[in-house]
Amino acid sequence: MGLGEDFSSWLVELEAIGSVTPSVHLPDKHQVSGLFTRLGVQPADAAEILDAWPALDQSPEWWWLLHHCHLQLVALMDKPFTAHPPQWRPLPQHLGSLGRLFYVYVFLATLPAIRQWHHQRGIPDDVSWATLADLGENLAIHRRMFGVAGLDVPQWLTLHFGGKLYRLARLQFERWRLSPRWAIYSNEGSDNGVTLRPGAPALSVHIPESGGPLSPDICSESFEQARSFFAHHFPEETYNFARCSSWLLDPQLADYLPSTSNIVRFQRRFHLVPGGVDDDLSIIRFVFRRAAFSLDDLPQRTALERAVVAHLRAGEHWQVRSGWLTL
């Protein structure tokens, strides 16, 4: 396959899994239209996926890679919430459309396993499918950014298909824990008397693109659902806190946006952690869906778009910031 040295440690990791039977199977490509609909896959992306569909009986190396990635993902489902997900990266461009779409086939092959796992946990079908439909959303984002179907951040979806993340109304919540860097806040208490401490379970909050405005009411509904959902379906894990790490928490946004904006009101939910990381590319990616950019070419349709550009033109930088709240 021509994978270079930078893939060698990953291949060794996959090889250590062994050849567990039975072998993985892809769904029948002639009967996947219903699955594509449930997974939010748009027609243009579906057509590319079908065109590149691997003939695995003729490509043993692809079958080996698909089989072992599938096994790695299935193993994640029953690991504790502290387990790190697979660190998958896009395959090299010389592998063409099959390489570009390879992880889509891994997720399709793993769909029966994660659906069964959701069923065993008693997770409702609507939550299950809403969670897994992020596959279609990320394919659509890739098309907007690069003009073709693909996944440029495939490890993100291992959280969904590995049982670690769930969409509840407007927001997504990942089973997570507070890392050692949170030790400096270990004296911080919460409304329910629980102390913020490193290693404690916490829900990591993510904000998908779809779902409409980030209005306070619908966000409150998401947090309320999260409290009951994880208490019911993961009773062995006690979540007293949620955290978020995002460009959306950069307080510099409040210098440009009105106090009534949904972004500013979302920020106010969190106790901001001191310090941040300069990351202009992150805000450009999520606001404009651009991988490369010139300030002169960025649209200025909304207050947020104008704020992003004005700040950069002033020679300033945007940051990814972190914060926490009590559930």
PyMOL commands that set and color helices and strands:
alter all, ss='L'
color gray80, all
select helices_A, chain A and resi 5-15+29-31+33-38+43-51+56-58+60-77+93-120+125-132+134-146+154-161+180-185+216-233+247-249+251-255+262-267+280-288+295-297+303-313
alter helices_A, ss='H'
color red, helices_A
select strands_A, chain A and resi 165-168+171-177+201-206+241-246+271-272+277-278+319-326
alter strands_A, ss='S'
color yellow, strands_A
deselect
rebuild
show_as cartoon
